[in-house]
C-alpha cells in the first residue's frame, strides 16, 4: 500500500495518473461510479441522510476487485 497524503487532485487528474499503471477497468457496481467519470468507484465511510455515500463496506474484508475476469485487475487505487 502506498499513501499519498493531502492530495488535491481532480477526477481527471486521478484518472490520468492511474492510466500510467495500465488500462483502467470500469467496475460492475455502476451505482457507485462517479458521475461523468466511470473509471472512479466511490468508496466512503460517510453517511448522508441514512445512506452511505458510495460503496460503504468495501474495506470490511480483504478481497481482490474483479478477480473473476479473464484478466483480473492488477491493483486498485
BELUR-V476808 format. One record per helix or strand of 3 or more residues. SS is the DSSP state (2 for helix, 1 for strand). FROM is the first residue (numbers start at 0). TO is the last residue. If there is no record, write none. Layout:
SS/FROM/TO ; SS/FROM/TO
//
This chain:
2/10/18 ; 2/29/31 ; 1/36/40
//
